[in-house]
Amino acid sequence: MLETILISVLIVAICMVLLAIGILIKKNGKFPNTHVSGNKAMRKKGIGCVQSQDREARKTKKWSVSETSKKENNNL
């Protein structure tokens, strides 16, 4: 059991070292952008990241009416 775990850890460590070497050797080496917004085809179709879309939707708009104002107007 311990031997299997050590072999697994060794394989993972070797893979990480090889990935790091690949990034260091490239001229502008960096990890690829796997985010949805980093994909050109998705941006072309207008598809964005859910987190970014949620953040935009939660921002208060300049001309928006708050829920409390709506309730007060209904009571009049």
Secondary structure as GFF3:
##gff-version 3
##sequence-region A 1 76
A	DSSP	alpha_helix	2	25	.	.	.	ID=ss1
A	DSSP	three_ten_helix	36	38	.	.	.	ID=ss2
A	DSSP	alpha_helix	40	45	.	.	.	ID=ss3
A	DSSP	alpha_helix	50	58	.	.	.	ID=ss4
A	DSSP	alpha_helix	67	75	.	.	.	ID=ss5
###
